Amino acid sequence: MATSPSEKILIAESDPTISDLIARQALKPSGYKVSLATDGSSAIRQAVQFQPDVLITNMNLPGLSGKDLMVALSSQGISMPMIVMAEKGEESDIIQAFRLGASDYLMLPVREAEVIACVERALKQVRETRAREMLDAQIKHTNAELQRKVRELSTIFAVGHAVMSITDQRILLDKIVEAITGATEADLGWMTLKDETTKTFLLSAHRNLPEPLAKKIGQPFDDGLGPLVAMSAETLSIHGQPLQKFKISALGKSAMVVPVKVKNEAIGLLTVVRKADKAFGESEHTLAEGISDYASISLINARLFRALAQNVETAQLGERQMNQLLERMRQVMHSNLNTSLVPLDSVLTEKMGSLTPMQRQALLSTRNLINRLITMVTQQDTQPKPS
């Protein structure tokens, strides 16, 4: 396997002949970076500074023995494959070294080929471990991205459900501000709506605003960035030093303002702020604009609902007026019909003169017709009135 320029070998050996054989003749020609230590103490310092991938150590070092060196490195949390070198008759020491974590061994005197083979076996472990760590890191990153996407979709779904199910606009706006603040991992957020009469933006909902500002609900609210976004109708994100020129910098070091638009006109503004100097990313921009679209839908729905309610009220008023007119007409008809019976009955009694049979029959027919009309008007009076 080809060596990597970053693969480094630390050799702890007091005999310069052995060190020269391993380092100059075997490892360096193969492309490895090599560092030498002549005793255990310097080997520990080299392990911290050089950060080798593999350690080759003689079991019999001046000062600290090879076993002591292994224990010292392990106690400091320094982990790497360790190859021990020993002479014939020191097999028991090699066994103890394996118990302490050694990965391989070389018997002295060593040969170049044996050194290369032993180091390659040790580095194979290192490479496999690094590959696993990289794969684990990629998996963790992918999982984190997937979880973030799930959170974003859940947030969008929750806001959409709220828009369709919550009729109280005050509660709905609170939900929208809560959603955008949480989804963008901001520390505080608020929403302002444009007053059609004054053309100013009024604070309509907030999350975590300081109490003096929270009391401005229903009042004009200018954070310095809002007017810029209201004019451009485009999302604006600023952090760090450029934010210092705006009043909003008193609340944090990073801010994003998203317009709530209807036909490219900003009718509202959604603002989120982070106390830390951490810019809002592209994915957070996209998510915030998605929430803003739902806010726009909710405001349009509210306008339509108010218009519909006004039309219904107008229709109901017209119906009430028509009913009142018909009732007055009914009362007038009932009164006039009853009045017309009085002279008719007087004539039929012949107090005003005798009637011929034909005259009487005509008057009786007229009287019966008037009575039927009175009955019809009376029945109409008993019908249920529209609510």
SERO-518216 format. One line per field, with one value per residue (C-alpha): residue in one letter; chain; z, x, y. Coordinates in nm, 2 decimals, always signed. Layout:
<tornus>
r = a / ...;
c = A / ...;
zz = Z / ...;
xx = X / ...;
yy = Y / ...;
</tornus>
This chain:
<tornus>
r = m / a / t / s / p / s / e / k / i / l / i / a / e / s / d / p / t / i / s / d / l / i / a / r / q / a / l / k / p / s / g / y / k / v / s / l / a / t / d / g / s / s / a / i / r / q / a / v / q / f / q / p / d / v / l / i / t / n / m / n / l / p / g / l / s / g / k / d / l / m / v / a / l / s / s / q / g / i / s / m / p / m / i / v / m / a / e / k / g / e / e / s / d / i / i / q / a / f / r / l / g / a / s / d / y / l / m / l / p / v / r / e / a / e / v / i / a / c / v / e / r / a / l / k / q / v / r / e / t / r / a / r / e / m / l / d / a / q / i / k / h / t / n / a / e / l / q / r / k / v / r / e / l / s / t / i / f / a / v / g / h / a / v / m / s / i / t / d / q / r / i / l / l / d / k / i / v / e / a / i / t / g / a / t / e / a / d / l / g / w / m / t / l / k / d / e / t / t / k / t / f / l / l / s / a / h / r / n / l / p / e / p / l / a / k / k / i / g / q / p / f / d / d / g / l / g / p / l / v / a / m / s / a / e / t / l / s / i / h / g / q / p / l / q / k / f / k / i / s / a / l / g / k / s / a / m / v / v / p / v / k / v / k / n / e / a / i / g / l / l / t / v / v / r / k / a / d / k / a / f / g / e / s / e / h / t / l / a / e / g / i / s / d / y / a / s / i / s / l / i / n / a / r / l / f / r / a / l / a / q / n / v / e / t / a / q / l / g / e / r / q / m / n / q / l / l / e / r / m / r / q / v / m / h / s / n / l / n / t / s / l / v / p / l / d / s / v / l / t / e / k / m / g / s / l / t / p / m / q / r / q / a / l / l / s / t / r / n / l / i / n / r / l / i / t / m / v / t / q / q / d / t / q / p / k / p / s;
c = A / A / A / A / A / A / A / A / A / A / A / A / A / A / A / A / A / A / A / A / A / A / A / A / A / A / A / A / A / A / A / A / A / A / A / A / A / A / A / A / A / A / A / A / A / A / A / A / A / A / A / A / A / A / A / A / A / A / A / A / A / A / A / A / A / A / A / A / A / A / A / A / A / A / A / A / A / A / A / A / A / A / A / A / A / A / A / A / A / A / A / A / A / A / A / A / A / A / A / A / A / A / A / A / A / A / A / A / A / A / A / A / A / A / A / A / A / A / A / A / A / A / A / A / A / A / A / A / A / A / A / A / A / A / A / A / A / A / A / A / A / A / A / A / A / A / A / A / A / A / A / A / A / A / A / A / A / A / A / A / A / A / A / A / A / A / A / A / A / A / A / A / A / A / A / A / A / A / A / A / A / A / A / A / A / A / A / A / A / A / A / A / A / A / A / A / A / A / A / A / A / A / A / A / A / A / A / A / A / A / A / A / A / A / A / A / A / A / A / A / A / A / A / A / A / A / A / A / A / A / A / A / A / A / A / A / A / A / A / A / A / A / A / A / A / A / A / A / A / A / A / A / A / A / A / A / A / A / A / A / A / A / A / A / A / A / A / A / A / A / A / A / A / A / A / A / A / A / A / A / A / A / A / A / A / A / A / A / A / A / A / A / A / A / A / A / A / A / A / A / A / A / A / A / A / A / A / A / A / A / A / A / A / A / A / A / A / A / A / A / A / A / A / A / A / A / A / A / A / A / A / A / A / A / A / A / A / A / A / A / A / A / A / A / A / A / A / A / A / A / A / A / A / A / A / A / A / A / A / A / A / A / A / A / A / A / A / A / A / A / A / A / A / A / A / A / A / A / A / A / A / A / A / A / A / A / A;
zz = +0.00 / -0.08 / +0.21 / +0.30 / +0.34 / +0.68 / +0.81 / +1.08 / +1.28 / +1.62 / +1.70 / +2.07 / +2.05 / +2.23 / +1.99 / +1.69 / +1.47 / +1.52 / +1.48 / +1.16 / +1.01 / +1.09 / +1.01 / +0.73 / +0.55 / +0.59 / +0.66 / +0.50 / +0.16 / +0.18 / +0.22 / +0.59 / +0.82 / +1.10 / +1.44 / +1.68 / +2.06 / +2.26 / +2.59 / +2.74 / +2.86 / +2.52 / +2.36 / +2.56 / +2.46 / +2.10 / +2.11 / +2.22 / +1.97 / +1.67 / +1.71 / +1.53 / +1.37 / +1.50 / +1.78 / +1.76 / +2.09 / +2.24 / +2.55 / +2.72 / +2.71 / +2.94 / +3.21 / +3.14 / +3.00 / +2.69 / +2.91 / +3.13 / +2.82 / +2.70 / +3.04 / +3.04 / +2.70 / +2.77 / +3.10 / +2.89 / +2.65 / +2.36 / +2.16 / +1.85 / +1.74 / +1.93 / +1.80 / +2.06 / +1.99 / +2.20 / +2.19 / +2.21 / +2.57 / +2.63 / +2.51 / +2.85 / +2.82 / +2.48 / +2.63 / +2.90 / +2.63 / +2.44 / +2.76 / +2.79 / +2.44 / +2.19 / +1.85 / +1.71 / +1.78 / +1.61 / +1.72 / +1.73 / +1.52 / +1.27 / +0.90 / +0.67 / +0.51 / +0.86 / +0.97 / +0.66 / +0.69 / +1.06 / +1.01 / +0.72 / +0.94 / +1.21 / +0.96 / +0.81 / +1.15 / +1.16 / +0.81 / +0.88 / +1.20 / +1.03 / +0.75 / +1.01 / +1.19 / +0.86 / +0.78 / +1.13 / +1.08 / +0.75 / +0.89 / +1.18 / +0.94 / +0.72 / +1.02 / +1.15 / +0.80 / +0.78 / +1.13 / +1.04 / +0.73 / +0.93 / +1.18 / +0.90 / +0.73 / +1.07 / +1.13 / +0.79 / +0.84 / +1.18 / +1.05 / +0.76 / +0.99 / +1.22 / +0.92 / +0.82 / +1.16 / +1.39 / +1.33 / +1.61 / +1.43 / +1.75 / +1.84 / +1.48 / +1.46 / +1.79 / +1.65 / +1.34 / +1.54 / +1.77 / +1.47 / +1.28 / +1.60 / +1.68 / +1.33 / +1.27 / +1.62 / +1.70 / +2.06 / +1.99 / +1.71 / +1.63 / +1.36 / +1.25 / +1.03 / +0.80 / +0.91 / +0.59 / +0.73 / +0.87 / +0.65 / +0.95 / +1.08 / +1.41 / +1.65 / +1.63 / +1.80 / +1.96 / +2.13 / +2.41 / +2.35 / +2.65 / +2.86 / +2.76 / +2.39 / +2.45 / +2.58 / +2.23 / +2.10 / +1.86 / +1.84 / +1.56 / +1.58 / +1.40 / +1.45 / +1.18 / +0.94 / +0.89 / +0.67 / +0.43 / +0.39 / +0.36 / +0.06 / -0.12 / -0.02 / -0.01 / +0.28 / +0.45 / +0.68 / +0.86 / +1.14 / +1.31 / +1.27 / +0.98 / +1.22 / +1.47 / +1.28 / +1.33 / +1.64 / +1.63 / +1.74 / +2.10 / +2.09 / +1.93 / +1.69 / +1.40 / +1.25 / +0.96 / +0.84 / +0.60 / +0.43 / +0.44 / +0.08 / -0.12 / -0.49 / -0.42 / -0.15 / +0.21 / +0.43 / +0.72 / +0.85 / +1.03 / +1.23 / +1.41 / +1.62 / +1.76 / +2.05 / +1.92 / +1.61 / +1.40 / +1.05 / +0.94 / +0.67 / +0.33 / +0.46 / +0.74 / +0.48 / +0.28 / +0.58 / +0.71 / +0.37 / +0.36 / +0.70 / +0.57 / +0.28 / +0.52 / +0.72 / +0.39 / +0.33 / +0.68 / +0.64 / +0.30 / +0.45 / +0.73 / +0.48 / +0.28 / +0.60 / +0.70 / +0.36 / +0.36 / +0.70 / +0.59 / +0.29 / +0.50 / +0.74 / +0.46 / +0.31 / +0.66 / +0.70 / +0.37 / +0.45 / +0.78 / +0.61 / +0.35 / +0.62 / +0.81 / +0.49 / +0.42 / +0.78 / +0.75 / +0.43 / +0.59 / +0.88 / +0.65 / +0.43 / +0.74 / +0.87 / +0.54 / +0.47 / +0.81 / +0.76 / +0.42 / +0.58 / +0.80 / +0.52 / +0.33 / +0.63 / +0.68 / +0.33 / +0.37 / +0.67 / +0.44 / +0.69 / +0.39 / +0.17 / +0.02 / -0.20 / -0.50 / -0.49 / -0.75 / -0.55 / -0.23 / -0.41 / -0.55 / -0.21 / -0.04 / -0.30 / -0.24 / +0.14 / +0.11 / -0.11 / +0.15 / +0.43 / +0.23 / +0.19 / +0.56 / +0.63 / +0.40 / +0.56 / +0.91 / +0.82 / +0.68 / +1.02 / +1.20 / +0.98 / +1.15 / +1.11 / +0.97 / +1.24;
xx = +0.00 / +0.13 / +0.24 / +0.08 / +0.31 / +0.15 / +0.24 / +0.50 / +0.70 / +0.86 / +1.16 / +1.27 / +1.61 / +1.94 / +2.16 / +2.25 / +2.32 / +1.97 / +1.82 / +2.01 / +1.91 / +1.54 / +1.51 / +1.76 / +1.78 / +1.43 / +1.16 / +1.28 / +1.34 / +0.98 / +0.85 / +0.78 / +0.86 / +1.08 / +1.17 / +1.42 / +1.43 / +1.72 / +1.54 / +1.19 / +1.16 / +1.25 / +1.02 / +0.72 / +0.81 / +0.84 / +0.51 / +0.33 / +0.51 / +0.56 / +0.22 / +0.34 / +0.11 / +0.33 / +0.58 / +0.87 / +1.04 / +1.32 / +1.21 / +1.54 / +1.56 / +1.77 / +1.56 / +1.21 / +1.19 / +0.98 / +0.69 / +0.71 / +0.70 / +0.38 / +0.22 / +0.32 / +0.18 / -0.15 / -0.19 / -0.17 / -0.43 / -0.18 / -0.30 / -0.12 / +0.00 / +0.32 / +0.58 / +0.82 / +1.18 / +1.34 / +1.62 / +1.59 / +1.52 / +1.29 / +0.97 / +0.81 / +0.86 / +0.70 / +0.40 / +0.37 / +0.40 / +0.11 / -0.09 / -0.01 / -0.13 / +0.15 / +0.03 / +0.33 / +0.70 / +1.04 / +1.32 / +1.67 / +1.87 / +1.61 / +1.61 / +1.48 / +1.20 / +1.08 / +1.06 / +0.87 / +0.62 / +0.57 / +0.51 / +0.27 / +0.06 / +0.05 / -0.04 / -0.31 / -0.48 / -0.43 / -0.57 / -0.87 / -0.94 / -0.92 / -1.15 / -1.40 / -1.37 / -1.43 / -1.72 / -1.86 / -1.82 / -1.99 / -2.28 / -2.32 / -2.31 / -2.57 / -2.79 / -2.76 / -2.87 / -3.16 / -3.27 / -3.25 / -3.46 / -3.72 / -3.73 / -3.78 / -4.05 / -4.22 / -4.21 / -4.35 / -4.63 / -4.71 / -4.73 / -4.95 / -5.18 / -5.21 / -5.29 / -5.57 / -5.71 / -5.66 / -5.92 / -5.80 / -5.54 / -5.36 / -5.30 / -5.20 / -4.94 / -4.79 / -4.76 / -4.59 / -4.34 / -4.27 / -4.22 / -3.97 / -3.78 / -3.74 / -3.67 / -3.39 / -3.24 / -3.28 / -3.29 / -3.58 / -3.82 / -4.12 / -4.37 / -4.50 / -4.80 / -4.86 / -5.15 / -5.34 / -5.44 / -5.11 / -4.88 / -4.67 / -4.57 / -4.72 / -4.58 / -4.83 / -4.66 / -4.32 / -4.11 / -3.86 / -3.86 / -3.74 / -4.04 / -4.02 / -4.04 / -4.30 / -4.53 / -4.54 / -4.79 / -5.02 / -4.78 / -4.54 / -4.22 / -3.90 / -3.58 / -3.38 / -3.38 / -3.75 / -3.80 / -3.52 / -3.69 / -4.03 / -3.91 / -3.72 / -3.96 / -3.65 / -3.50 / -3.21 / -2.96 / -2.68 / -2.43 / -2.12 / -1.99 / -2.22 / -2.52 / -2.38 / -2.52 / -2.88 / -3.09 / -3.16 / -2.79 / -2.90 / -3.08 / -2.81 / -2.52 / -2.70 / -3.04 / -3.26 / -3.57 / -3.81 / -4.10 / -4.45 / -4.56 / -4.88 / -4.82 / -4.46 / -4.57 / -4.46 / -4.76 / -4.57 / -4.22 / -4.08 / -3.76 / -3.53 / -3.22 / -2.93 / -2.73 / -2.42 / -2.23 / -2.35 / -2.49 / -2.82 / -2.74 / -2.90 / -3.12 / -3.25 / -3.33 / -3.53 / -3.71 / -3.79 / -3.93 / -4.15 / -4.29 / -4.34 / -4.54 / -4.77 / -4.80 / -4.90 / -5.17 / -5.31 / -5.33 / -5.50 / -5.74 / -5.81 / -5.88 / -6.12 / -6.29 / -6.35 / -6.48 / -6.71 / -6.84 / -6.90 / -7.09 / -7.30 / -7.37 / -7.48 / -7.70 / -7.86 / -7.92 / -8.09 / -8.30 / -8.41 / -8.50 / -8.71 / -8.89 / -8.97 / -9.11 / -9.33 / -9.45 / -9.56 / -9.74 / -9.91 / -10.03 / -10.17 / -10.34 / -10.50 / -10.62 / -10.76 / -10.94 / -11.11 / -11.21 / -11.37 / -11.60 / -11.77 / -11.96 / -12.02 / -12.19 / -12.39 / -12.53 / -12.60 / -12.83 / -13.04 / -13.04 / -12.95 / -13.22 / -13.35 / -13.13 / -13.23 / -13.13 / -12.87 / -12.72 / -12.71 / -12.54 / -12.27 / -12.21 / -12.19 / -11.94 / -11.73 / -11.75 / -11.63 / -11.34 / -11.23 / -11.25 / -11.03 / -10.78 / -10.79 / -10.73 / -10.43 / -10.28 / -10.34 / -10.18 / -9.88 / -9.85 / -9.82 / -9.53 / -9.19 / -8.98 / -8.62 / -8.36;
yy = +0.00 / +0.35 / +0.56 / +0.89 / +1.20 / +1.25 / +0.90 / +0.95 / +0.69 / +0.75 / +0.53 / +0.50 / +0.33 / +0.41 / +0.21 / +0.44 / +0.14 / +0.00 / +0.34 / +0.40 / +0.07 / +0.12 / +0.49 / +0.57 / +0.24 / +0.10 / +0.37 / +0.69 / +0.54 / +0.41 / +0.77 / +0.78 / +1.07 / +0.95 / +1.10 / +0.95 / +0.94 / +0.78 / +0.73 / +0.70 / +1.06 / +1.21 / +0.96 / +1.09 / +1.45 / +1.35 / +1.16 / +1.48 / +1.71 / +1.49 / +1.30 / +0.98 / +0.73 / +0.44 / +0.39 / +0.15 / +0.11 / -0.11 / -0.30 / -0.19 / +0.19 / +0.40 / +0.55 / +0.44 / +0.09 / +0.01 / -0.11 / +0.20 / +0.41 / +0.24 / +0.29 / +0.66 / +0.72 / +0.54 / +0.74 / +1.07 / +0.95 / +0.90 / +0.61 / +0.46 / +0.12 / +0.03 / -0.21 / -0.35 / -0.48 / -0.74 / -0.99 / -1.37 / -1.48 / -1.18 / -1.35 / -1.30 / -0.92 / -0.93 / -1.10 / -0.84 / -0.57 / -0.72 / -0.70 / -0.33 / -0.27 / -0.35 / -0.43 / -0.62 / -0.71 / -0.73 / -0.97 / -0.82 / -0.81 / -0.67 / -0.68 / -0.41 / -0.62 / -0.72 / -0.36 / -0.25 / -0.54 / -0.48 / -0.10 / -0.16 / -0.40 / -0.13 / +0.15 / -0.07 / -0.05 / +0.33 / +0.38 / +0.16 / +0.35 / +0.68 / +0.55 / +0.44 / +0.78 / +0.96 / +0.74 / +0.80 / +1.17 / +1.16 / +0.96 / +1.20 / +1.49 / +1.33 / +1.24 / +1.59 / +1.73 / +1.48 / +1.58 / +1.94 / +1.88 / +1.69 / +1.98 / +2.23 / +2.02 / +1.97 / +2.35 / +2.43 / +2.16 / +2.30 / +2.66 / +2.54 / +2.35 / +2.66 / +2.88 / +2.65 / +2.58 / +2.88 / +3.16 / +3.39 / +3.61 / +3.71 / +3.35 / +3.27 / +3.55 / +3.43 / +3.08 / +3.21 / +3.42 / +3.12 / +2.90 / +3.13 / +3.20 / +2.83 / +2.72 / +2.97 / +2.90 / +3.27 / +3.41 / +3.65 / +3.75 / +3.97 / +4.05 / +4.39 / +4.45 / +4.75 / +4.98 / +5.07 / +5.41 / +5.54 / +5.32 / +5.25 / +4.90 / +4.81 / +4.54 / +4.26 / +3.96 / +3.88 / +3.62 / +3.70 / +4.08 / +4.28 / +4.40 / +4.77 / +4.67 / +4.40 / +4.67 / +4.83 / +4.57 / +4.76 / +5.06 / +5.17 / +4.96 / +5.06 / +4.86 / +5.03 / +4.74 / +4.72 / +5.02 / +4.90 / +4.56 / +4.72 / +4.93 / +4.65 / +4.36 / +4.14 / +3.94 / +4.11 / +3.94 / +4.13 / +4.03 / +4.16 / +4.51 / +4.62 / +4.57 / +4.82 / +5.12 / +5.00 / +5.03 / +4.65 / +4.59 / +4.67 / +4.33 / +4.11 / +4.07 / +3.89 / +3.98 / +3.87 / +4.05 / +3.87 / +4.05 / +3.92 / +4.00 / +4.03 / +4.10 / +4.21 / +4.46 / +4.41 / +4.41 / +4.27 / +4.20 / +3.90 / +3.97 / +3.73 / +3.81 / +3.61 / +3.74 / +3.57 / +3.69 / +3.39 / +3.47 / +3.32 / +3.06 / +3.00 / +2.71 / +2.94 / +3.21 / +2.95 / +2.82 / +3.17 / +3.28 / +2.96 / +3.06 / +3.42 / +3.28 / +3.10 / +3.43 / +3.60 / +3.34 / +3.39 / +3.77 / +3.73 / +3.48 / +3.73 / +4.01 / +3.78 / +3.67 / +4.03 / +4.12 / +3.82 / +3.90 / +4.26 / +4.14 / +3.90 / +4.18 / +4.41 / +4.14 / +4.07 / +4.44 / +4.46 / +4.16 / +4.31 / +4.64 / +4.45 / +4.25 / +4.57 / +4.72 / +4.41 / +4.41 / +4.77 / +4.70 / +4.40 / +4.61 / +4.87 / +4.62 / +4.44 / +4.77 / +4.90 / +4.56 / +4.56 / +4.92 / +4.84 / +4.58 / +4.84 / +5.03 / +4.71 / +4.55 / +4.86 / +4.84 / +4.47 / +4.54 / +4.76 / +5.05 / +5.26 / +5.12 / +4.80 / +4.59 / +4.39 / +4.02 / +4.09 / +4.38 / +4.17 / +3.88 / +4.12 / +4.27 / +3.93 / +3.82 / +4.13 / +4.08 / +3.71 / +3.82 / +4.08 / +3.82 / +3.58 / +3.86 / +3.94 / +3.56 / +3.55 / +3.86 / +3.72 / +3.39 / +3.57 / +3.74 / +3.40 / +3.28 / +3.25 / +3.56 / +3.53 / +3.55;
</tornus>
